[in-house]
């Protein structure tokens, strides 16, 4: 498997497993805590299920035809850049947010998106 795609898959798998096992861990850096079953379910679905699904997709696409693999890598990169774009909109509305964890994750999302494109 392409090393760049493997790094991105491991990142998504780590996020996914953490969200499924300890939902509060995902929101803790942002000063929030999923205190209700509904909130924990949301974290498990959006961060856990999505992360695991993308990790599996990246791993399985390694054996796919070049066109399918490129499509998967492009879709994952677009998803990461979409997250980064959402953070930039948030930063426009609330600039101080980028001085803490959201700024760190903005860099992670841009870096992982670029890494995913390099894997093509």
N, C-alpha and C positions, 0 to 999 in steps of 0.2 A: 504494500500500500504506500501511496505517496506520503512522505513524512509530514508535509504541511497539512494534508487532510486528516491525518491521524491525530495531530495536535489539536485540531479543531474538534474532532470527534471526542477526544478525551475531555476537552473542556465542557462540551455539552453533556457528556455522560456524568461528569462530576457534578455539574449544576443539577442535573436531573435526579441523581441519586440523593443528593443533599436535600432537595426539595421534597422528595417522596418520604424520606426518613425523618427529617427535622425541618418542617416548613418555616419555623421561626428563624432558623439560621439564615434563610434567604432575605428576609425583610429586616433583620437586625441592623445591618449597616445604615439603614435609612430611617432609623428611629421609630419603626413601626413593628407591631407584633400581631400576628394572626390569632386573635383570642377566641374566635368562635369556630365551630366546626365548618361553617360555610367558608370562612376566610382561609382556613387550612386546606380545605378542598380546592379552593381557587389556586392557591400556591402550588399544590401538588399537580393540578391539571396544567396550568400555564407554564410553570417552570420545570416541574418534574416530568410530566408526560411529553411536553414539547421537547425538552432537552434530550430525553432518552430516544424519542422518535428520530430526531435529527442525527444523533450519534449512530443509531442503527442504520439509518438511510445512508450516511456517509460511509460506513463500513461495508454495507452491502453493495453500494455503487462501485466499489473498487473492482468487482468482477463483472460489471456491466459493460456494454459497448461504450465506445468513446463518446458518442452523442448523448447517451443517457447519463454517463458520469459527468460530462460537462454541464448538462442541464441541472443535475443535482447540486453540483458545486456552485453554479450561478445562483440557483434558488437560495441556497444557504447564505451565500455572500449578500444577496439582496435583503434577506431577513436580518442579517447583522447590521447592514448599513441602514435599514429601516429603524432598528432600535436606536442607532446612533443619531439618526435624524430626529427622532422623537425627543431624545435628550437635548439636542440643539434647540429645538422649539421651546422646550422647557427652560433652557438656559436663557433664551431671549426673554421669556416671561419672568423668570426668577434667576438672575445671573449668579447669585451666591451659591446656588446648588452645585455648580461645577467645582467649587472649592473643596468639596468633600467626595464621598463615595461616588456620586453620579459622574463626576469628572473622571475618576479612575475607570469606571465602567465604560464611559465614552471612548476612552483610549483602547480599552480591551476590545470593544465591539468594532472599532475601526481597524485595529490591528488584526483581529481574527477574520474580519471580512476581507482584508487585503491578502492575508495568508491563504484564505480559501480560493481567492481568484488566482493566486500564484500556483495553486495545486492543479489548475486546469492545464 
